[in-house]
């Protein structure tokens, strides 16, 4: 993948990286897709579970978590192009639950210590994660609003929760009872905006979010293994999911009892999808300038992948964004070359269940890394960093 050493050398380096991490026990296995333009190679290593001899395959289905966000954002951009949504339009028309917002005076304020929002929430606020609601990077229960979110049982303010019993309308009704954490447009707050966006998309399209994604993205692009759950006939292709433990990986989800093994009541626009490396590559290629099957106009892709944050907003989100990234619409955008050599101008994102995606539009290189070991911090684990370094620096 690098100009100096060539594609085959990069592929071998990635194979070596994967084997090393499997042997060290940081992952049971991984699948990595490397591409130059439309030409892709897939490397698989390890097994689908600690106690299994079943090898990872190119068609292994992964819980891709926050790699869902760019897909949700892309559908919103498609609806803007259709004229069903407008970027600067307040969401109140379709989401009346979020009209006439009140905003906490301070994060540690009681929930009734709030002032009127200076303006409504817009679609652009949802896409840019500046709607005033999101994850607070503090221990659970630190703030009154965190405690209220926990009491309401709200998914979408933390790790994926496909077992939540709340449907989209009830979820939004409960969210509508919360004050905002910040004024609309003021502060970058992670993840909840993609879930609100998913409800907005469903209402604008007049059908559930899974149907919208199937009709607008998955079916046209031939993404046959991507959706909000793994059907029974495909569950043998779903690996076990782990989190880092003190001495070894700890299992938290496995087929056939997987929480991703049935349609969720709440199809999470921020983190709900499962899919394969090749399926996700079909989506990412549809956003490139040489896309064989473009999803969006060049103007929409440019808007989606531009930096929409102020320096202050980017610095406020640095624990999640990292030192080299800012935020577009539903995805991260590199504003400086990273320590691993990922170039400025690259875009993509990460999924906390163990996934990442990088696309450099200048060189048309794509890197998709899929594991099933949860991140232990907002920054991707070493295996992801080592793969990026192999691809972008050689």
ChimeraX attribute file (.defattr): number of C-alpha atoms within 10 A of each C-alpha:
attribute: neighborCount
match mode: 1-to-1
recipient: residues
	/A:1	23
	/A:2	17
	/A:3	12
	/A:4	10
	/A:5	12
	/A:6	12
	/A:7	18
	/A:8	12
	/A:9	16
	/A:10	23
	/A:11	21
	/A:12	13
	/A:13	18
	/A:14	25
	/A:15	17
	/A:16	15
	/A:17	18
	/A:18	27
	/A:19	19
	/A:20	15
	/A:21	19
	/A:22	18
	/A:23	12
	/A:24	10
	/A:25	15
	/A:26	21
	/A:27	30
	/A:28	29
	/A:29	26
	/A:30	30
	/A:31	26
	/A:32	27
	/A:33	23
	/A:34	25
	/A:35	21
	/A:36	17
	/A:37	17
	/A:38	15
	/A:39	9
	/A:40	14
	/A:41	15
	/A:42	18
	/A:43	18
	/A:44	21
	/A:45	23
	/A:46	22
	/A:47	20
	/A:48	26
	/A:49	21
	/A:50	20
	/A:51	9
	/A:52	12
	/A:53	10
	/A:54	14
	/A:55	17
	/A:56	23
	/A:57	19
	/A:58	18
	/A:59	17
	/A:60	23
	/A:61	24
	/A:62	28
	/A:63	32
	/A:64	28
	/A:65	24
	/A:66	28
	/A:67	28
	/A:68	27
	/A:69	29
	/A:70	25
	/A:71	22
	/A:72	26
	/A:73	25
	/A:74	25
	/A:75	21
	/A:76	26
	/A:77	25
	/A:78	18
	/A:79	18
	/A:80	15
	/A:81	14
	/A:82	10
	/A:83	9
	/A:84	13
	/A:85	21
	/A:86	17
	/A:87	16
	/A:88	11
	/A:89	14
	/A:90	20
	/A:91	24
	/A:92	16
	/A:93	12
	/A:94	16
	/A:95	20
	/A:96	13
	/A:97	17
	/A:98	23
	/A:99	17
	/A:100	14
	/A:101	22
	/A:102	22
	/A:103	23
	/A:104	23
	/A:105	19
	/A:106	13
	/A:107	18
	/A:108	14
	/A:109	14
	/A:110	14
	/A:111	21
	/A:112	12
	/A:113	14
	/A:114	17
	/A:115	14
	/A:116	15
	/A:117	19
	/A:118	13
	/A:119	13
	/A:120	20
	/A:121	25
	/A:122	19
	/A:123	25
	/A:124	19
	/A:125	25
	/A:126	28
	/A:127	28
	/A:128	25
	/A:129	28
	/A:130	26
	/A:131	28
	/A:132	26
	/A:133	26
	/A:134	22
	/A:135	16
	/A:136	17
	/A:137	14
	/A:138	9
	/A:139	8
	/A:140	11
	/A:141	12
	/A:142	13
	/A:143	17
	/A:144	15
	/A:145	21
	/A:146	18
	/A:147	13
	/A:148	15
	/A:149	17
	/A:150	14
	/A:151	9
	/A:152	12
	/A:153	15
	/A:154	19
	/A:155	21
	/A:156	26
	/A:157	21
	/A:158	16
	/A:159	17
	/A:160	20
	/A:161	19
	/A:162	24
	/A:163	16
	/A:164	17
	/A:165	15
	/A:166	18
	/A:167	13
	/A:168	21
	/A:169	14
	/A:170	13
	/A:171	21
	/A:172	20
	/A:173	14
	/A:174	16
	/A:175	19
	/A:176	17
	/A:177	15
	/A:178	19
	/A:179	24
	/A:180	26
	/A:181	25
	/A:182	22
	/A:183	23
	/A:184	23
	/A:185	21
	/A:186	16
	/A:187	24
	/A:188	26
	/A:189	23
	/A:190	24
	/A:191	23
	/A:192	23
	/A:193	27
	/A:194	28
	/A:195	26
	/A:196	26
	/A:197	26
	/A:198	27
	/A:199	25
	/A:200	24
	/A:201	25
	/A:202	19
	/A:203	15
	/A:204	17
	/A:205	15
	/A:206	11
	/A:207	12
	/A:208	16
	/A:209	25
	/A:210	19
	/A:211	15
	/A:212	18
	/A:213	21
	/A:214	17
	/A:215	12
	/A:216	15
	/A:217	22
	/A:218	22
	/A:219	12
	/A:220	13
	/A:221	21
	/A:222	13
	/A:223	19
	/A:224	14
	/A:225	22
	/A:226	24
	/A:227	22
	/A:228	26
	/A:229	23
	/A:230	27
	/A:231	14
	/A:232	12
	/A:233	7
	/A:234	13
	/A:235	19
	/A:236	15
	/A:237	19
	/A:238	26
	/A:239	28
	/A:240	23
	/A:241	26
	/A:242	25
	/A:243	20
	/A:244	16
	/A:245	11
	/A:246	7
	/A:247	7
	/A:248	13
	/A:249	18
	/A:250	15
	/A:251	15
	/A:252	13
	/A:253	16
	/A:254	18
	/A:255	17
	/A:256	14
	/A:257	10
	/A:258	19
	/A:259	18
	/A:260	26
	/A:261	20
	/A:262	15
	/A:263	16
	/A:264	19
	/A:265	13
	/A:266	25
	/A:267	25
	/A:268	30
	/A:269	30
	/A:270	31
	/A:271	28
	/A:272	26
	/A:273	26
	/A:274	22
	/A:275	26
	/A:276	25
	/A:277	26
	/A:278	21
	/A:279	19
	/A:280	24
	/A:281	21
	/A:282	19
	/A:283	22
	/A:284	21
	/A:285	22
	/A:286	19
	/A:287	24
	/A:288	22
	/A:289	16
	/A:290	13
	/A:291	16
	/A:292	13
	/A:293	14
	/A:294	17
	/A:295	23
	/A:296	19
	/A:297	14
	/A:298	13
	/A:299	8
	/A:300	17
	/A:301	19
	/A:302	16
	/A:303	14
	/A:304	26
	/A:305	22
	/A:306	20
	/A:307	21
	/A:308	20
	/A:309	20
	/A:310	14
	/A:311	10
	/A:312	12
	/A:313	18
	/A:314	22
	/A:315	17
	/A:316	14
	/A:317	21
	/A:318	16
	/A:319	13
	/A:320	18
	/A:321	21
	/A:322	17
	/A:323	17
	/A:324	18
	/A:325	27
	/A:326	26
	/A:327	28
	/A:328	24
	/A:329	28
	/A:330	28
	/A:331	27
	/A:332	26
	/A:333	26
	/A:334	26
	/A:335	18
	/A:336	16
	/A:337	15
	/A:338	17
	/A:339	12
	/A:340	16
	/A:341	16
	/A:342	22
	/A:343	22
	/A:344	16
	/A:345	19
	/A:346	23
	/A:347	25
	/A:348	24
	/A:349	22
	/A:350	27
	/A:351	27
	/A:352	24
	/A:353	25
	/A:354	28
	/A:355	29
	/A:356	24
	/A:357	25
	/A:358	23
	/A:359	26
	/A:360	20
	/A:361	17
	/A:362	11
	/A:363	14
	/A:364	17
	/A:365	21
	/A:366	26
	/A:367	27
	/A:368	27
	/A:369	25
	/A:370	28
	/A:371	27
	/A:372	27
	/A:373	25
	/A:374	22
	/A:375	19
	/A:376	14
	/A:377	10
	/A:378	15
	/A:379	15
	/A:380	19
	/A:381	17
	/A:382	13
	/A:383	21
	/A:384	25
	/A:385	18
	/A:386	16
	/A:387	26
	/A:388	24
	/A:389	19
	/A:390	22
	/A:391	27
	/A:392	18
	/A:393	17
	/A:394	19
